[in-house]
Amino acid sequence: MLFSELYGAYYNTVAAILTDTVAHPASNVNIKDTIEKHAFGESLWAITDAIKEERWQVLKTDGTTPIKNQPTMPLTILQKRWLKAIAMDPRIKLFGHVDFDFPDVDPLFLPSDYIIFDKYSDGDDFTDEKYIANFRMILDAIEKKYPLIIGSLNRKGDLTERVVYPEYLEYSEKDDKFRLIGGGNRFGSTNNLGRIICCRPWEGQVEESSPKGIHPRPRKVIFELTDERNALERVLLHFAHFEKSAERIGEDKYLITINYDKEDETEMVIRILSFGPMIRVTAPSHFISLIKQRLIDQKSCEQ
């Protein structure tokens, strides 16, 4: 937890108090306001008592401080090494220029130090200049809430364009792809960024009847899980970013319910099948049919 607010709140709060106190003596009211702004509810009495009783020895009883300069929060060596390591991930450059090149430290880890074995090999090219430009344009449209005209190639290889109201971006770790989720003229849309050829702000007339919000298509899958080889923990971790519930129905059996969007259905089928006989889908019927068809297709590939 190198940068967690949970572990850094006290330090940041006291630093803010000292920053104000260097300029002028602190009052109880000012200290209280600063603590409420930077820390947690229970921190009000904890920090106040520690300061008043001079256990931290940062403030005197008259509200002044022996510190002459405003405090700074320099990065530790471990933090520098971690930042330098994640800066080697090409995805971080999609969000803008980052300068984590600390010459005095080595990266905490290298890309060659880890292997992701359950990820598709045809992920997006995050180093492509057009991809980066499109990503940043979409990100700006999401933040500033304006429509875009998206250009992509259809099955015949022809360029097609449509207006999209960007809502948010999502990343599929298994596919190694980013997707744009937005609203269109009549329905919500999902656009794979790797298929977008170009995008630009839409300056045309916006129809009043055109819904700007997306139209999610929620789905649900229910399956029984046999907790062998730590399967329960692995399933909960594997589907951590989905809304879900788990109910114990036997000594080593659980009933798992996972909510997902229609756009993720194929990926959901693949993920569930990866757990083999430890999972048995019980509902809905159409998802069971998808599982059966997937198994039939896989079986046909062996012949």
N, C-alpha and C positions, 0 to 999 in steps of 0.2 A: 504494500500500500504506500508507494513512494510519494504520491501527490494527493492522497485522500484528504478531503475536507474534514473528515472525522478526526484524523490525527493531527491536522495542522491548524485547527480552529483556535486553540488557545494561544499558539504562537502569533498567529495573525492578529488576534484581538489585542493582545498585549502590545504588539508592535504599533497598532493603530492608536492605542491610548498614549504610548510614549511619543508618537509623532506629534500629537496634539499638545502634550505636556511640555515638550521641548520649547514650543513657541510661547505657551502661557500656562500657569498652574492649573491643574485639573480640579474640577469640582465633582461632587458625588453624582450630580445630574449628568455631567458630560461623560463620566465613566459608565454610568448606567446606559445611556443612549448608545455609546460605542459598543458595549457588550451585546446589547440587544440586536445591533446591526450586523455584527460579525460572528457571534457565537450562538450557542443553543440556549433554550429556555432555562435549563438547570445550571447553566454557566454563570448566571447572574450572581448567585450567592457564592459560588465556588471561587470565581475570579475576584470578586469584590472583597471577600474575606481574606484571600491570600495577599491582596494588595494592602488592605488596611492593617493587617497584622504584620506586615513587612516580611512575610515568609519568602517572598520572591525578591525583596529588596530592590524594587524598581521605582517606587515612589516613596517620598517622605510624608510625614504626617501633615505637612502644610500644603500638600498637593504638588510640590515640585519634584523634579527628578535629578539625580546626580549625573545622568547621561547627558552629554553635551550635544551630540549629533543625532539626527533622525536615524532610527534603526533600519537596516536593510536585511533582506532575506536571500542571501546568496545560495546558489544551487550546491548541493553536496556532490561529491565525486560519484556516488552511486546514481544520483539523479542525472548527472551529465552523461554517464555511460549508457543509461537507459534511453535518454532522448537521442543520443547519437545512434543507438541501435535501431529505434523505430524510424529514424530519418532515412534509413536504407530501404524501407518499404516504399515501393513506387506509388502506392495509393495515397500517401500523405501529401504528395506534391499536387494532387488534384485540388486540394483546398487552398492552394496559394503557395508562395515562396516561404520556405522555412529555413532557418539558419541554426542548425544544431551541430555545427562542425566545431567541436571543442578540441583544439590541438593537444591539450594536456592529458587527455584520457583516450582509452580504447573503447570500442563499442562493447556493451555488456554481453551481446550475443550477435552472431552473424546469420544471414539467411540460410547458410549451409548447415547450421546447427540443428535445424528442425525440418521434418518431412511431414507433410499433410497427405495421408494416404487415401483419404476418402473424398477427394476433390476432383472434379472434372478437369481435364487438361486443356480445354478450349476456352479458358476464361478470357475476360476483356484484356486488351492491350493498354495498360494504364500509362505507358510511356508515349503513346501516339499523340502527336501535337493536336490533331483535330479532336481526338477524344477528350483531351485536357481542356481545350477551348470550349467544347460543348458542355462538359461537366460544370465548368465555372459559370457559363451563361445560365445554365439551369439552376445552379445554386443561387445565383443572384436573383433570378426570377422568383424562386421560392421565398427568399428573404424579403424581397420588395413587393411581392404579390402582383405580378403582371403576367399576361398570357404570352405564350411563345408559339411560333409556327415551326413545327418539327418536320424535317425532311428525311425520309428513309426509303430504302429500295423494297419494292414488292417482289413477289415470286418470279415475275418475268424480268426483273432487273431494271424496271422503270422507277424513276424518282416520283414519290407521292408525298404530298404535304397535307398537314392538318393542324388545326389550332388546338393547343392543349393548355389547360390551366394547371401549372405545376403545384402539387401539394407537398410531396416529400420524396426523398430518395431512399431506397432500401438496398441493402447489400446481401446477396446470397453467398454464404461462405462455401457451400457445396459446389455451386455453379461458378464461383469466383467472378460474379458479374454484378454490376449496378443496374437497378431498374428505376425508372421515373414513374411515379404514381401521380396521376392527375385527372382532372375532369375535362371532358370534351364538350362538343356542342349538344350531344344527346345522351352520352353515356360516359362512365368512367373509363379510363384507359391505362394500360401498363405498357411502357416502352422500354425495351432493352437498350441501354446506352450504346452498346457495341454496334447496334444496327442503325443508329442515328447518323446520317451523313452530314446534316447541317441543322442549325437552329438559330433563330433570330427573334427579337421582340415583335409581337403582333401589333400593328398599328391600325388595323381595320376596325370597323364598327362592331361592337359587342352586342349581340342580340339579348334583349331583356329576358327572353324565355329560356336562354341557355343556362343551365345549371353550372355554377362554378365549382361546386363541391364534387368530390368523387362519389361513386356509388359502390361501396364495398359489397362483395358477395360472400358473406360468411358461410363457412361450412364447419362440420363437426365430425370427428371420427372417435369411436369408442372401441377399446380393445382390452382384452385380458392379458395380464403380464405375469409370467412365472419368474420369480426372483431367483434365478440361478446365475452364478458367476457375476454377482453384483449387478444384475440387469436393471434393477429399479433405479439405482443411482445413475447408471449410464444413460437410461432413457430420459430421466429428468434433466440431466445435463445436456443431452443431445437436443432436446426440445425446449431448452431453457427460454428461448425468446418467443415462445408461443404461450397464449393463455391456456391453462390446463388445470385439471384437478385429478387427484388420486384417492381411491378408496380401497381399503383393505377388505378383501372378501374371503380370505382363507389364510392358512398359516404362511404360505409363501406366494399367495396370489393377490393381485391388485387389479382394480378396474380403473383404467386411465381414460380420461376424456380430454381431447385436444381440440381447440378451436383454431381454425386457419382460414385463409382467404382462398377463393376458387383458383386464383392465379398460381397458388402454391401446391395444387393438388397432385400434380405429377411428382414433384419433389417429395411430397409427403408419402406417396406410395413407395417410392424408392427407399426412403429413410426407414419406414416401418419394415419393409422386406429385409433390410440389412440386419435385423435382429433375429431373423430366422424363426425357429419353432418356439422361441420364448414369448412371442406375441401372437395372439389370435384375435383378429378383428371380428367384432360382434355386431357393429352397426356403424353407419347406415348400409342398406342393401347395395346401393350404387357403388359405395367404396369397396365392398366385398367383391363386387363384379370387376372393379378395376384391378384388385389384387389378383383375382383368378386369371384375368386376361393377360396381365403382366407375366405371370408364371407360365402360361401357355406360350406366349411369345418367346420367353427365355428357353423353354423346352424345345421349341421348333428350331432355334438357332444351333442346338447341339446335333441335329440330324444332318 
